[in-house]
């Protein structure tokens, strides 16, 4: 015999829930173009390792996120921003570089 539901479960973030809206920092300030020379402003969009952060993390709109990426690239070319973080050591283990074959010689374990 089927049970009757008197109360349905509400899902968080569903159609009846409030939408959490993130507004783009540049849209709020009505910035038309992002300046690559403003290094302090660009630091917000670059991680500690030197990677460009995604829109999901920064809250920037699509148009301004593309402009941020271009500005970061330009600032890196002009040596205003580093390509990678300083003092971060590479992990040992995990994937090996293609050239690093261990003690197997040049061509792996093939004999010629």
NUTORDREN-85879 format. One record per residue: residue in one letter; residue number from 1; x, y, z of N, C-alpha, C in turn. Coordinates in pm, 1 decimal, decimal comma, padded with zeros to 6 digits. Each point is the difference from the previous one (the first is absolute). Example, Ala and Ser with C-alpha at 12.3 -4.5 7.8 and 13.67 -1.06 7.14 Angstrom:
2
  type  seq       n_u       n_v       n_w      ca_u      ca_v      ca_w       c_u       c_v       c_w
     A    1   01319,0  -00569,0   00780,0  -00089,0   00119,0   00000,0   00090,0   00120,0   00000,0
     S    2  -00035,0   00105,0  -00072,0   00082,0   00119,0   00006,0  -00077,0   00109,0   00073,0
***
This chain:
112
  type  seq       n_u       n_v       n_w      ca_u      ca_v      ca_w       c_u       c_v       c_w
     X    1   00083,5  -00117,8   00000,0  -00083,5   00117,8   00000,0   00089,0   00125,5   00000,0
     X    2  -00012,9   00088,5  -00098,1   00087,0   00117,3  -00008,9  -00026,9   00100,8   00111,6
     X    3   00109,9   00060,8   00044,3  -00010,9   00102,5   00104,4  -00039,7   00132,6  -00062,6
     X    4  -00078,8   00073,3   00069,2  -00037,3   00133,3  -00048,2   00098,9   00102,8   00055,4
     X    5   00043,7   00088,4  -00088,4   00090,3   00106,5   00043,3  -00081,4   00123,2   00034,0
     X    6   00024,2   00047,9   00117,5  -00069,4   00122,2   00039,5   00090,9   00120,5  -00016,5
     X    7   00129,9  -00025,0   00013,3   00093,8   00109,9  -00011,6   00114,8  -00044,0  -00089,0
     X    8   00029,1   00079,3  -00104,0   00109,8  -00033,4  -00089,3   00127,6   00064,3   00051,5
     X    9   00112,4  -00066,5  -00030,6   00129,0   00055,2   00040,1   00034,7   00119,1  -00086,4
     X   10   00060,3   00098,8   00059,7   00044,7   00116,6  -00075,5   00147,5  -00015,0  -00029,4
     X   11   00035,9   00022,3  -00122,6   00139,6  -00008,2  -00039,9   00064,9   00136,5   00009,5
     X   12   00120,4   00005,3   00058,2   00067,1   00131,0   00007,0   00042,5   00046,4  -00138,8
     X   13  -00022,9   00125,6  -00027,6   00040,4   00055,7  -00128,4  -00092,7  -00035,4  -00113,4
     X   14  -00115,0  -00055,2   00031,0  -00096,3  -00036,5  -00102,7  -00070,5   00122,0  -00054,6
     X   15  -00105,9  -00022,4  -00078,5  -00069,9   00112,9  -00061,2  -00066,5   00092,4   00101,5
     X   16  -00035,7  -00052,4   00116,9  -00064,1   00085,4   00099,2   00099,9   00068,3   00090,8
     X   17   00124,4  -00052,4   00005,2   00103,4   00058,0   00085,4   00055,9   00127,8  -00059,4
     X   18   00062,3   00080,2   00084,2   00060,2   00122,7  -00048,9   00128,2  -00030,6  -00075,0
     X   19   00025,1   00075,3  -00104,2   00118,5  -00019,1  -00081,2   00110,8   00088,2   00055,8
     X   20   00114,4  -00063,2   00029,0   00114,0   00077,5   00046,7   00067,4   00058,8  -00122,8
     X   21  -00003,8   00129,4  -00011,8   00051,9   00066,4  -00117,9   00130,7   00069,8   00032,7
     X   22   00102,4  -00030,5  -00078,9   00127,7   00068,1   00014,3   00011,2   00103,4  -00110,3
     X   23   00025,3   00120,0   00039,9   00015,7   00105,0  -00100,3   00146,9   00019,2  -00030,7
     X   24   00026,8   00026,3  -00124,1   00135,6   00021,7  -00045,7   00052,7   00131,8   00058,3
     X   25   00120,9  -00003,5   00051,0   00061,9   00118,5   00058,6   00013,2   00111,4  -00103,0
     X   26   00035,5  -00036,8  -00121,9   00021,2   00099,3  -00104,8  -00132,0   00056,6  -00050,9
     X   27  -00104,6  -00083,3  -00002,8  -00131,4   00049,4  -00041,9  -00056,4   00097,0   00102,8
     X   28   00023,6  -00027,6   00128,3  -00047,5   00089,9   00105,2   00063,5   00137,9  -00013,2
     X   29   00130,6   00002,1  -00026,3   00072,1   00127,2  -00010,9  -00004,5   00059,4  -00139,9
     X   30  -00070,4  -00067,6  -00092,6  -00014,7   00045,2  -00138,5   00136,2   00018,8  -00067,9
     X   31   00086,4  -00100,9   00017,5   00132,2   00001,8  -00063,4  -00015,6  -00055,9  -00140,7
     X   32   00046,2   00074,3  -00099,0  -00013,7  -00047,5  -00138,0   00118,2  -00085,3  -00042,6
     X   33   00120,1   00038,0   00042,8   00118,6  -00074,8  -00039,1   00090,8  -00016,8   00121,0
     X   34   00059,0  -00117,0   00012,6   00085,3  -00031,3   00114,3   00143,7   00033,2  -00036,3
     X   35   00067,4   00071,4   00088,0   00136,0   00045,5  -00025,4   00099,4  -00104,2   00048,7
     X   36   00088,8  -00044,2  -00086,9   00097,6  -00102,1   00037,1   00107,7   00055,5   00092,6
     X   37   00012,7   00132,6   00006,9   00102,6   00061,3   00085,0  -00044,3   00007,1   00146,1
     X   38  -00128,6  -00022,3   00025,7  -00051,8  -00000,5   00136,8   00022,8  -00138,4   00059,7
     X   39   00121,6  -00024,9   00046,1   00039,2  -00132,2   00047,4  -00075,2  -00037,5   00127,0
     X   40  -00019,6   00096,0   00089,9  -00070,8  -00030,2   00125,0  -00144,5  -00041,0  -00026,4
     X   41  -00060,9   00058,5  -00099,1  -00136,4  -00038,5  -00036,3  -00006,4  -00137,8  -00063,4
     X   42   00105,1  -00036,8  -00071,6   00002,9  -00131,2  -00065,8   00035,5  -00113,3   00096,2
     X   43   00064,9   00031,3   00110,3   00040,3  -00104,7   00095,5  -00119,9  -00076,4   00054,3
     X   44  -00114,3   00063,5   00006,6  -00121,8  -00064,5   00047,7  -00040,5  -00116,3  -00091,5
     X   45   00036,7   00007,2  -00125,9  -00040,6  -00098,8  -00099,6   00108,6  -00102,2  -00030,4
     X   46   00109,9   00003,7   00075,8   00109,4  -00095,6  -00018,2   00020,7  -00072,6   00132,5
     X   47   00011,4  -00133,9  -00006,0   00017,7  -00078,4   00122,3   00142,0   00013,5   00053,2
     X   48   00025,2  -00060,9   00115,7   00132,3   00005,6   00061,0   00103,7  -00069,9  -00086,6
     X   49  -00042,4  -00101,4  -00073,8   00091,4  -00072,1  -00088,2   00023,9   00073,1  -00131,7
     X   50  -00080,6   00101,6  -00028,5   00016,7   00075,4  -00123,3  -00101,6  -00034,2  -00106,7
     X   51  -00097,1  -00082,7   00032,3  -00102,6  -00037,3  -00097,5  -00111,2   00104,5  -00001,2
     X   52  -00061,3   00018,2  -00115,4  -00112,8   00091,5  -00012,0  -00122,2  -00070,4   00058,4
     X   53  -00066,0   00064,8   00095,0  -00116,6  -00059,5   00065,5  -00121,3   00002,8  -00092,6
     X   54  -00089,3  -00095,7   00020,4  -00116,7  -00012,9  -00086,5  -00108,4   00100,5   00037,5
     X   55  -00096,8   00013,7  -00087,8  -00113,2   00089,5   00024,1  -00079,0  -00042,8   00121,3
     X   56  -00007,8  -00130,2   00019,8  -00076,2  -00053,7   00113,1   00059,0   00048,7   00132,3
     X   57   00130,2   00011,2   00005,9   00068,1   00043,6   00121,4  -00002,5   00152,3   00013,0
     X   58   00028,6   00070,2  -00107,8   00014,1   00145,6   00007,2  -00133,1   00073,9  -00004,1
     X   59  -00101,3  -00059,7  -00061,4  -00129,1   00066,4  -00010,6  -00006,7   00100,2  -00113,4
     X   60   00096,1  -00001,9  -00089,8   00000,3   00092,7  -00112,8  -00094,2  -00051,2  -00109,0
     X   61  -00055,5   00091,7  -00076,6  -00084,4  -00040,6  -00112,0   00089,8  -00050,8  -00113,1
     X   62  -00060,7  -00059,6  -00100,8   00077,2  -00062,2  -00107,2   00087,0   00101,7  -00074,1
     X   63  -00057,7   00113,3  -00032,6   00073,8   00101,1  -00075,3   00121,2   00051,1   00077,0
     X   64  -00019,7   00030,0   00127,9   00109,8   00053,1   00079,1   00101,7  -00107,6   00037,2
     X   65  -00042,9  -00126,1   00012,6   00095,5  -00105,7   00028,1   00097,0  -00018,4  -00116,5
     X   66  -00050,5   00012,8  -00122,3   00086,8  -00009,0  -00117,4   00098,7   00116,6  -00000,1
     X   67  -00047,7   00118,1   00033,1   00087,9   00116,8   00005,9   00104,7  -00013,9   00109,9
     X   68  -00039,3  -00059,9   00113,3   00095,2  -00023,5   00108,8   00109,4  -00094,7  -00047,6
     X   69  -00038,8  -00108,5  -00067,8   00098,2  -00097,2  -00048,4   00096,9   00066,0  -00097,5
     X   70  -00050,6   00083,0  -00088,3   00086,9   00069,6  -00094,8   00091,8   00097,8   00071,1
     X   71  -00051,8   00069,6   00102,1   00081,1   00095,2   00074,9   00108,7  -00072,1   00078,8
     X   72  -00032,1  -00115,2   00057,0   00100,1  -00077,0   00075,2   00109,4  -00048,1  -00094,6
     X   73  -00038,7  -00046,9  -00117,7   00099,1  -00046,0  -00097,9   00092,1   00114,7  -00042,8
     X   74  -00059,5   00116,1  -00022,3   00079,1   00116,3  -00040,6   00095,0   00043,2   00111,9
     X   75  -00050,6  -00001,9   00124,0   00083,0   00039,5   00114,8   00114,1  -00099,1   00020,3
     X   76  -00023,4  -00126,6  -00030,1   00106,6  -00099,5   00011,0   00107,0   00023,9  -00106,3
     X   77  -00042,4   00033,9  -00119,9   00096,6   00027,7  -00106,9   00086,0   00121,6   00032,6
     X   78  -00058,9   00097,1   00066,4   00073,6   00120,5   00037,3   00076,0  -00017,2   00131,2
     X   79  -00004,5  -00119,5   00056,4   00068,5  -00035,0   00125,5  -00054,7   00076,7   00119,2
     X   80  -00128,7   00037,2  -00006,9  -00064,1   00062,9   00115,4  -00055,6  -00105,8   00094,5
     X   81  -00039,6  -00114,0  -00055,9  -00047,7  -00114,1   00078,4   00086,5  -00121,0  -00033,6
     X   82   00024,7  -00086,0   00098,6   00078,8  -00120,3  -00030,4  -00086,4  -00105,9  -00067,0
     X   83   00063,4  -00085,7  -00077,8  -00071,6  -00111,3  -00062,2  -00033,5  -00106,7   00103,5
     X   84   00091,5  -00023,7   00092,4  -00021,8  -00097,4   00107,5   00038,4   00064,7   00131,7
     X   85  -00047,1  -00060,3   00108,0   00031,2   00053,1   00132,1   00145,6  -00028,7   00033,8
     X   86   00060,8   00088,4   00074,3   00138,6  -00018,8   00040,7   00004,3  -00082,4   00127,8
     X   87   00096,1  -00092,1   00005,8   00019,8  -00077,4   00120,8  -00090,8  -00120,4   00014,4
     X   88  -00086,0  -00026,7  -00096,8  -00085,8  -00117,4   00006,7   00074,8  -00115,2  -00064,1
     X   89   00025,8  -00103,7   00080,0   00075,3  -00113,5  -00051,7  -00093,0  -00095,1  -00071,9
     X   90   00052,5  -00064,9  -00102,5  -00077,0  -00097,1  -00075,3  -00012,5  -00127,3   00082,0
     X   91  -00115,1  -00062,9  -00004,9  -00021,1  -00123,8   00075,2   00084,7  -00111,2  -00058,2
     X   92   00041,5  -00090,0   00085,6   00069,5  -00118,0  -00047,8  -00100,1  -00112,1  -00010,3
     X   93   00020,8  -00087,7  -00094,6  -00094,5  -00109,2  -00019,5  -00106,0   00039,3  -00100,0
     X   94  -00103,8  -00080,5  -00008,3  -00106,0   00029,2  -00095,0   00045,5  -00027,5  -00141,4
     X   95  -00037,3   00085,1  -00091,9   00036,0  -00017,9  -00139,7   00147,9   00025,3  -00022,4
     X   96   00054,6  -00071,1  -00095,7   00138,6   00024,6  -00038,8   00001,3   00070,6  -00134,0
     X   97   00102,5   00075,4  -00019,7   00018,2   00065,0  -00128,9   00032,3  -00107,3  -00103,8
     X   98  -00034,3   00024,2  -00124,3   00023,6  -00101,5  -00103,0   00146,6  -00036,0  -00013,3
     X   99   00088,2   00095,8   00021,8   00141,8  -00027,3  -00014,3   00056,5  -00080,0   00115,7
     X  100  -00069,8  -00000,3   00113,1   00048,8  -00070,4   00118,4  -00052,0  -00143,1  -00001,7
     X  101   00082,4  -00091,5  -00047,1  -00041,0  -00140,7  -00008,2   00064,8  -00085,9   00107,9
     X  102   00061,1   00064,3   00096,3   00063,8  -00076,5   00106,1   00130,3  -00060,9  -00046,5
     X  103   00025,9  -00126,0   00033,5   00126,3  -00064,8  -00033,3  -00013,0  -00093,3  -00119,7
     X  104  -00099,3   00020,4  -00085,6  -00022,9  -00092,0  -00111,2   00074,0   00038,7  -00125,8
     X  105   00072,7   00105,9  -00003,0   00074,3   00039,5  -00119,1  -00080,8   00095,4  -00086,6
     X  106   00049,4   00021,8  -00122,3  -00062,2   00097,6  -00089,1  -00133,6  -00045,4  -00052,3
     X  107  -00014,3  -00124,2  -00040,7  -00118,7  -00048,1  -00069,2  -00088,4  -00088,3   00086,5
     X  108   00004,6   00016,8   00129,2  -00082,2  -00082,9   00086,2   00063,5  -00136,2   00019,1
     X  109  -00081,1  -00105,1  -00003,1   00053,3  -00134,3   00022,0   00022,0  -00076,5  -00128,7
     X  110  -00004,0   00067,3  -00114,7   00026,7  -00065,6  -00127,8   00149,3  -00023,2  -00019,2
     X  111   00035,2  -00111,4  -00063,5   00140,7  -00025,9  -00032,3   00021,3   00019,7  -00148,5
     X  112   00105,3   00069,9  -00035,7   00029,6   00022,3  -00142,1   00138,4  -00041,7  -00031,0
***
